[in-house]
């Protein structure tokens, strides 16, 4: 993980958070497809948001769904 947060990372965090607020919970694959991120980019951003307490991970079998913490 980078030591400093770039504007690109901040922008991606905002886009992911907005998408989840607008659509409710979504799996990682949907975020990748709808936001045009690679899987590793999406996973990295989601882990940052999880660590900050802004999203929660919901496991359903092998699929991880993500939702904004209200």
Gaussian input, Z-matrix of N, CA and C with variables (Angstrom, degrees):
# hf/3-21g

backbone

0 1
 N
 C     1     B1
 C     2     B2     1     A1
 N     3     B3     2     A2     1     D1
 C     4     B4     3     A3     2     D2
 C     5     B5     4     A4     3     D3
 N     6     B6     5     A5     4     D4
 C     7     B7     6     A6     5     D5
 C     8     B8     7     A7     6     D6
 N     9     B9     8     A8     7     D7
 C    10    B10     9     A9     8     D8
 C    11    B11    10    A10     9     D9
 N    12    B12    11    A11    10    D10
 C    13    B13    12    A12    11    D11
 C    14    B14    13    A13    12    D12
 N    15    B15    14    A14    13    D13
 C    16    B16    15    A15    14    D14
 C    17    B17    16    A16    15    D15
 N    18    B18    17    A17    16    D16
 C    19    B19    18    A18    17    D17
 C    20    B20    19    A19    18    D18
 N    21    B21    20    A20    19    D19
 C    22    B22    21    A21    20    D20
 C    23    B23    22    A22    21    D21
 N    24    B24    23    A23    22    D22
 C    25    B25    24    A24    23    D23
 C    26    B26    25    A25    24    D24
 N    27    B27    26    A26    25    D25
 C    28    B28    27    A27    26    D26
 C    29    B29    28    A28    27    D27
 N    30    B30    29    A29    28    D28
 C    31    B31    30    A30    29    D29
 C    32    B32    31    A31    30    D30
 N    33    B33    32    A32    31    D31
 C    34    B34    33    A33    32    D32
 C    35    B35    34    A34    33    D33
 N    36    B36    35    A35    34    D34
 C    37    B37    36    A36    35    D35
 C    38    B38    37    A37    36    D36
 N    39    B39    38    A38    37    D37
 C    40    B40    39    A39    38    D38
 C    41    B41    40    A40    39    D39
 N    42    B42    41    A41    40    D40
 C    43    B43    42    A42    41    D41
 C    44    B44    43    A43    42    D42
 N    45    B45    44    A44    43    D43
 C    46    B46    45    A45    44    D44
 C    47    B47    46    A46    45    D45
 N    48    B48    47    A47    46    D46
 C    49    B49    48    A48    47    D47
 C    50    B50    49    A49    48    D48
 N    51    B51    50    A50    49    D49
 C    52    B52    51    A51    50    D50
 C    53    B53    52    A52    51    D51
 N    54    B54    53    A53    52    D52
 C    55    B55    54    A54    53    D53
 C    56    B56    55    A55    54    D54
 N    57    B57    56    A56    55    D55
 C    58    B58    57    A57    56    D56
 C    59    B59    58    A58    57    D57
 N    60    B60    59    A59    58    D58
 C    61    B61    60    A60    59    D59
 C    62    B62    61    A61    60    D60
 N    63    B63    62    A62    61    D61
 C    64    B64    63    A63    62    D62
 C    65    B65    64    A64    63    D63
 N    66    B66    65    A65    64    D64
 C    67    B67    66    A66    65    D65
 C    68    B68    67    A67    66    D66
 N    69    B69    68    A68    67    D67
 C    70    B70    69    A69    68    D68
 C    71    B71    70    A70    69    D69
 N    72    B72    71    A71    70    D70
 C    73    B73    72    A72    71    D71
 C    74    B74    73    A73    72    D72
 N    75    B75    74    A74    73    D73
 C    76    B76    75    A75    74    D74
 C    77    B77    76    A76    75    D75
 N    78    B78    77    A77    76    D76
 C    79    B79    78    A78    77    D77
 C    80    B80    79    A79    78    D78
 N    81    B81    80    A80    79    D79
 C    82    B82    81    A81    80    D80
 C    83    B83    82    A82    81    D81
 N    84    B84    83    A83    82    D82
 C    85    B85    84    A84    83    D83
 C    86    B86    85    A85    84    D84
 N    87    B87    86    A86    85    D85
 C    88    B88    87    A87    86    D86
 C    89    B89    88    A88    87    D87
 N    90    B90    89    A89    88    D88
 C    91    B91    90    A90    89    D89
 C    92    B92    91    A91    90    D90
 N    93    B93    92    A92    91    D91
 C    94    B94    93    A93    92    D92
 C    95    B95    94    A94    93    D93
 N    96    B96    95    A95    94    D94
 C    97    B97    96    A96    95    D95
 C    98    B98    97    A97    96    D96
 N    99    B99    98    A98    97    D97
 C   100   B100    99    A99    98    D98
 C   101   B101   100   A100    99    D99
 N   102   B102   101   A101   100   D100
 C   103   B103   102   A102   101   D101
 C   104   B104   103   A103   102   D102
 N   105   B105   104   A104   103   D103
 C   106   B106   105   A105   104   D104
 C   107   B107   106   A106   105   D105
 N   108   B108   107   A107   106   D106
 C   109   B109   108   A108   107   D107
 C   110   B110   109   A109   108   D108
 N   111   B111   110   A110   109   D109
 C   112   B112   111   A111   110   D110
 C   113   B113   112   A112   111   D111
 N   114   B114   113   A113   112   D112
 C   115   B115   114   A114   113   D113
 C   116   B116   115   A115   114   D114
 N   117   B117   116   A116   115   D115
 C   118   B118   117   A117   116   D116
 C   119   B119   118   A118   117   D117
 N   120   B120   119   A119   118   D118
 C   121   B121   120   A120   119   D119
 C   122   B122   121   A121   120   D120
 N   123   B123   122   A122   121   D121
 C   124   B124   123   A123   122   D122
 C   125   B125   124   A124   123   D123
 N   126   B126   125   A125   124   D124
 C   127   B127   126   A126   125   D125
 C   128   B128   127   A127   126   D126
 N   129   B129   128   A128   127   D127
 C   130   B130   129   A129   128   D128
 C   131   B131   130   A130   129   D129
 N   132   B132   131   A131   130   D130
 C   133   B133   132   A132   131   D131
 C   134   B134   133   A133   132   D132
 N   135   B135   134   A134   133   D133
 C   136   B136   135   A135   134   D134
 C   137   B137   136   A136   135   D135
 N   138   B138   137   A137   136   D136
 C   139   B139   138   A138   137   D137
 C   140   B140   139   A139   138   D138
 N   141   B141   140   A140   139   D139
 C   142   B142   141   A141   140   D140
 C   143   B143   142   A142   141   D141
 N   144   B144   143   A143   142   D142
 C   145   B145   144   A144   143   D143
 C   146   B146   145   A145   144   D144
 N   147   B147   146   A146   145   D145
 C   148   B148   147   A147   146   D146
 C   149   B149   148   A148   147   D147
 N   150   B150   149   A149   148   D148
 C   151   B151   150   A150   149   D149
 C   152   B152   151   A151   150   D150
 N   153   B153   152   A152   151   D151
 C   154   B154   153   A153   152   D152
 C   155   B155   154   A154   153   D153
 N   156   B156   155   A155   154   D154
 C   157   B157   156   A156   155   D155
 C   158   B158   157   A157   156   D156
 N   159   B159   158   A158   157   D157
 C   160   B160   159   A159   158   D158
 C   161   B161   160   A160   159   D159
 N   162   B162   161   A161   160   D160
 C   163   B163   162   A162   161   D161
 C   164   B164   163   A163   162   D162
 N   165   B165   164   A164   163   D163
 C   166   B166   165   A165   164   D164
 C   167   B167   166   A166   165   D165
 N   168   B168   167   A167   166   D166
 C   169   B169   168   A168   167   D167
 C   170   B170   169   A169   168   D168
 N   171   B171   170   A170   169   D169
 C   172   B172   171   A171   170   D170
 C   173   B173   172   A172   171   D171
 N   174   B174   173   A173   172   D172
 C   175   B175   174   A174   173   D173
 C   176   B176   175   A175   174   D174
 N   177   B177   176   A176   175   D175
 C   178   B178   177   A177   176   D176
 C   179   B179   178   A178   177   D177
 N   180   B180   179   A179   178   D178
 C   181   B181   180   A180   179   D179
 C   182   B182   181   A181   180   D180
 N   183   B183   182   A182   181   D181
 C   184   B184   183   A183   182   D182
 C   185   B185   184   A184   183   D183
 N   186   B186   185   A185   184   D184
 C   187   B187   186   A186   185   D185
 C   188   B188   187   A187   186   D186
 N   189   B189   188   A188   187   D187
 C   190   B190   189   A189   188   D188
 C   191   B191   190   A190   189   D189
 N   192   B192   191   A191   190   D190
 C   193   B193   192   A192   191   D191
 C   194   B194   193   A193   192   D192
 N   195   B195   194   A194   193   D193
 C   196   B196   195   A195   194   D194
 C   197   B197   196   A196   195   D195
 N   198   B198   197   A197   196   D196
 C   199   B199   198   A198   197   D197
 C   200   B200   199   A199   198   D198
 N   201   B201   200   A200   199   D199
 C   202   B202   201   A201   200   D200
 C   203   B203   202   A202   201   D201
 N   204   B204   203   A203   202   D202
 C   205   B205   204   A204   203   D203
 C   206   B206   205   A205   204   D204
 N   207   B207   206   A206   205   D205
 C   208   B208   207   A207   206   D206
 C   209   B209   208   A208   207   D207

   B1=1.4438
   B2=1.5304
   B3=1.3125
   B4=1.4670
   B5=1.5232
   B6=1.3081
   B7=1.4608
   B8=1.5174
   B9=1.3190
   B10=1.4666
   B11=1.5200
   B12=1.2991
   B13=1.4638
   B14=1.5228
   B15=1.3154
   B16=1.4617
   B17=1.5303
   B18=1.3218
   B19=1.4681
   B20=1.5259
   B21=1.3216
   B22=1.4690
   B23=1.5301
   B24=1.3222
   B25=1.4634
   B26=1.5268
   B27=1.3135
   B28=1.4639
   B29=1.5210
   B30=1.3315
   B31=1.4663
   B32=1.5239
   B33=1.3138
   B34=1.4670
   B35=1.5260
   B36=1.3215
   B37=1.4586
   B38=1.5242
   B39=1.3206
   B40=1.4648
   B41=1.5286
   B42=1.3346
   B43=1.4612
   B44=1.5286
   B45=1.3304
   B46=1.4680
   B47=1.5268
   B48=1.3250
   B49=1.4634
   B50=1.5212
   B51=1.3254
   B52=1.4708
   B53=1.5243
   B54=1.3300
   B55=1.4638
   B56=1.5253
   B57=1.3220
   B58=1.4606
   B59=1.5243
   B60=1.3222
   B61=1.4801
   B62=1.5252
   B63=1.3282
   B64=1.4655
   B65=1.5294
   B66=1.3364
   B67=1.4632
   B68=1.5288
   B69=1.3065
   B70=1.4624
   B71=1.5191
   B72=1.3088
   B73=1.4609
   B74=1.5267
   B75=1.3303
   B76=1.4652
   B77=1.5268
   B78=1.3404
   B79=1.4567
   B80=1.5274
   B81=1.2976
   B82=1.4635
   B83=1.5237
   B84=1.3298
   B85=1.4669
   B86=1.5277
   B87=1.3221
   B88=1.4606
   B89=1.5252
   B90=1.3152
   B91=1.4635
   B92=1.5245
   B93=1.3165
   B94=1.4672
   B95=1.5295
   B96=1.3179
   B97=1.4666
   B98=1.5299
   B99=1.3077
   B100=1.4612
   B101=1.5262
   B102=1.3339
   B103=1.4625
   B104=1.5297
   B105=1.3312
   B106=1.4581
   B107=1.5179
   B108=1.3253
   B109=1.4597
   B110=1.5252
   B111=1.3203
   B112=1.4578
   B113=1.5312
   B114=1.3239
   B115=1.4596
   B116=1.5330
   B117=1.3171
   B118=1.4675
   B119=1.5344
   B120=1.3343
   B121=1.4663
   B122=1.5282
   B123=1.3313
   B124=1.4648
   B125=1.5248
   B126=1.3216
   B127=1.4575
   B128=1.5269
   B129=1.3249
   B130=1.4651
   B131=1.5217
   B132=1.3224
   B133=1.4634
   B134=1.5284
   B135=1.3266
   B136=1.4581
   B137=1.5256
   B138=1.3096
   B139=1.4746
   B140=1.5262
   B141=1.3277
   B142=1.4680
   B143=1.5247
   B144=1.3347
   B145=1.4648
   B146=1.5223
   B147=1.3269
   B148=1.4585
   B149=1.5262
   B150=1.3123
   B151=1.4633
   B152=1.5334
   B153=1.3327
   B154=1.4668
   B155=1.5287
   B156=1.3364
   B157=1.4537
   B158=1.5215
   B159=1.3266
   B160=1.4647
   B161=1.5232
   B162=1.3307
   B163=1.4616
   B164=1.5192
   B165=1.3364
   B166=1.4599
   B167=1.5154
   B168=1.3128
   B169=1.4618
   B170=1.5246
   B171=1.3185
   B172=1.4570
   B173=1.5201
   B174=1.3217
   B175=1.4672
   B176=1.5207
   B177=1.3185
   B178=1.4593
   B179=1.5179
   B180=1.3084
   B181=1.4590
   B182=1.5147
   B183=1.3171
   B184=1.4607
   B185=1.5193
   B186=1.3336
   B187=1.4633
   B188=1.5271
   B189=1.3286
   B190=1.4616
   B191=1.5135
   B192=1.3216
   B193=1.4521
   B194=1.5337
   B195=1.3153
   B196=1.4587
   B197=1.5138
   B198=1.3261
   B199=1.4655
   B200=1.5184
   B201=1.3199
   B202=1.4654
   B203=1.5301
   B204=1.3114
   B205=1.4576
   B206=1.5098
   B207=1.3105
   B208=1.4798
   B209=1.5079
   A1=108.95
   A2=116.68
   A3=118.33
   A4=111.07
   A5=115.09
   A6=120.01
   A7=111.74
   A8=116.14
   A9=118.03
   A10=108.66
   A11=114.54
   A12=120.26
   A13=108.39
   A14=115.62
   A15=120.63
   A16=110.00
   A17=115.77
   A18=119.92
   A19=110.46
   A20=116.84
   A21=120.64
   A22=110.50
   A23=117.26
   A24=121.14
   A25=109.75
   A26=117.37
   A27=121.74
   A28=110.96
   A29=116.88
   A30=121.27
   A31=110.95
   A32=117.38
   A33=121.01
   A34=110.84
   A35=117.04
   A36=120.36
   A37=110.61
   A38=116.87
   A39=121.33
   A40=111.33
   A41=117.00
   A42=121.15
   A43=111.86
   A44=116.63
   A45=120.79
   A46=109.86
   A47=117.24
   A48=121.00
   A49=110.82
   A50=117.23
   A51=121.08
   A52=110.73
   A53=117.05
   A54=120.89
   A55=110.42
   A56=117.20
   A57=120.38
   A58=111.66
   A59=117.15
   A60=119.53
   A61=110.86
   A62=116.13
   A63=121.25
   A64=113.19
   A65=117.43
   A66=121.34
   A67=114.09
   A68=118.76
   A69=120.37
   A70=109.41
   A71=117.03
   A72=118.42
   A73=111.28
   A74=114.99
   A75=120.27
   A76=108.96
   A77=116.87
   A78=119.81
   A79=110.61
   A80=115.87
   A81=121.81
   A82=110.98
   A83=117.62
   A84=120.79
   A85=111.81
   A86=117.87
   A87=121.04
   A88=110.36
   A89=117.06
   A90=120.54
   A91=110.34
   A92=116.50
   A93=121.30
   A94=109.82
   A95=116.14
   A96=121.34
   A97=111.89
   A98=118.10
   A99=122.05
   A100=113.83
   A101=117.63
   A102=120.50
   A103=113.04
   A104=117.03
   A105=120.27
   A106=113.40
   A107=116.68
   A108=121.18
   A109=109.33
   A110=115.79
   A111=118.36
   A112=106.88
   A113=116.19
   A114=119.70
   A115=110.69
   A116=116.77
   A117=119.68
   A118=111.60
   A119=117.58
   A120=120.46
   A121=110.62
   A122=115.95
   A123=120.21
   A124=110.72
   A125=116.73
   A126=120.91
   A127=110.88
   A128=117.03
   A129=121.84
   A130=110.96
   A131=117.37
   A132=122.29
   A133=110.32
   A134=116.93
   A135=120.28
   A136=111.48
   A137=117.35
   A138=120.31
   A139=111.22
   A140=117.58
   A141=120.47
   A142=110.35
   A143=116.30
   A144=120.94
   A145=111.54
   A146=117.15
   A147=121.56
   A148=110.28
   A149=116.52
   A150=121.53
   A151=111.23
   A152=117.14
   A153=121.75
   A154=112.06
   A155=117.37
   A156=121.34
   A157=114.16
   A158=117.15
   A159=120.96
   A160=113.26
   A161=117.12
   A162=121.34
   A163=108.87
   A164=114.20
   A165=119.38
   A166=108.43
   A167=115.05
   A168=121.55
   A169=108.59
   A170=116.12
   A171=122.36
   A172=107.00
   A173=117.40
   A174=121.15
   A175=109.73
   A176=115.45
   A177=122.44
   A178=107.15
   A179=115.22
   A180=119.57
   A181=109.17
   A182=116.88
   A183=121.02
   A184=112.78
   A185=117.09
   A186=121.15
   A187=109.94
   A188=115.68
   A189=121.86
   A190=109.42
   A191=115.70
   A192=121.83
   A193=107.63
   A194=115.63
   A195=120.86
   A196=109.72
   A197=115.62
   A198=121.18
   A199=108.72
   A200=115.78
   A201=121.50
   A202=108.12
   A203=116.25
   A204=121.62
   A205=107.75
   A206=116.17
   A207=120.35
   A208=110.53
   D1=138.83
   D2=-178.44
   D3=-68.33
   D4=154.57
   D5=-178.82
   D6=-79.88
   D7=-24.65
   D8=177.59
   D9=-124.11
   D10=145.73
   D11=-178.63
   D12=-87.87
   D13=122.59
   D14=-179.88
   D15=-86.33
   D16=167.50
   D17=177.86
   D18=-64.76
   D19=-30.41
   D20=178.56
   D21=-66.04
   D22=-41.89
   D23=178.26
   D24=-65.89
   D25=-43.81
   D26=178.62
   D27=-61.01
   D28=-42.64
   D29=177.94
   D30=-61.95
   D31=-43.92
   D32=-179.97
   D33=-65.15
   D34=-40.97
   D35=177.50
   D36=-60.15
   D37=-43.32
   D38=178.77
   D39=-63.52
   D40=-42.91
   D41=-179.71
   D42=-64.59
   D43=-42.64
   D44=179.39
   D45=-65.44
   D46=-45.28
   D47=-179.97
   D48=-61.64
   D49=-44.49
   D50=179.65
   D51=-63.14
   D52=-43.47
   D53=179.35
   D54=-59.51
   D55=-46.29
   D56=-178.92
   D57=-67.09
   D58=-35.60
   D59=176.19
   D60=-64.48
   D61=-41.65
   D62=-177.05
   D63=-73.92
   D64=-33.12
   D65=-172.91
   D66=-112.18
   D67=0.48
   D68=-175.91
   D69=76.13
   D70=-148.71
   D71=-178.65
   D72=-78.14
   D73=150.35
   D74=-178.29
   D75=-150.10
   D76=148.01
   D77=175.57
   D78=-76.39
   D79=161.61
   D80=-179.79
   D81=-56.53
   D82=-40.38
   D83=-177.72
   D84=-61.46
   D85=-34.92
   D86=177.76
   D87=-68.20
   D88=-41.77
   D89=178.13
   D90=-61.69
   D91=-42.12
   D92=179.17
   D93=-60.23
   D94=-49.06
   D95=-176.60
   D96=-68.05
   D97=-47.91
   D98=-173.66
   D99=-75.37
   D100=-31.33
   D101=-176.59
   D102=-100.64
   D103=-3.43
   D104=177.13
   D105=69.76
   D106=31.60
   D107=178.39
   D108=-100.77
   D109=157.80
   D110=170.54
   D111=-77.89
   D112=164.19
   D113=179.94
   D114=-60.68
   D115=-41.81
   D116=-178.87
   D117=-67.61
   D118=-36.63
   D119=176.82
   D120=-63.91
   D121=-46.49
   D122=-179.68
   D123=-62.44
   D124=-45.21
   D125=-178.81
   D126=-63.33
   D127=-40.98
   D128=178.02
   D129=-61.16
   D130=-47.82
   D131=-179.75
   D132=-64.03
   D133=-42.71
   D134=179.35
   D135=-63.41
   D136=-38.87
   D137=177.49
   D138=-65.68
   D139=-38.58
   D140=175.73
   D141=-62.00
   D142=-47.59
   D143=-179.90
   D144=-64.49
   D145=-35.64
   D146=177.30
   D147=-64.63
   D148=-44.82
   D149=179.29
   D150=-63.71
   D151=-33.35
   D152=179.00
   D153=-80.49
   D154=-7.65
   D155=179.54
   D156=79.30
   D157=20.23
   D158=-177.72
   D159=-93.49
   D160=-22.37
   D161=176.65
   D162=-132.12
   D163=162.51
   D164=174.29
   D165=-127.28
   D166=151.62
   D167=-179.88
   D168=-101.69
   D169=132.02
   D170=179.15
   D171=-118.66
   D172=113.69
   D173=-179.02
   D174=-88.68
   D175=128.96
   D176=173.65
   D177=-129.61
   D178=94.27
   D179=-173.57
   D180=66.64
   D181=-124.81
   D182=179.80
   D183=-91.71
   D184=-5.17
   D185=-175.52
   D186=-98.06
   D187=132.04
   D188=175.39
   D189=-98.48
   D190=124.03
   D191=173.60
   D192=-103.40
   D193=152.05
   D194=-178.01
   D195=-126.33
   D196=142.76
   D197=178.91
   D198=-142.97
   D199=151.02
   D200=177.98
   D201=-73.96
   D202=138.49
   D203=174.52
   D204=-81.46
   D205=121.14
   D206=-178.40
   D207=-93.05

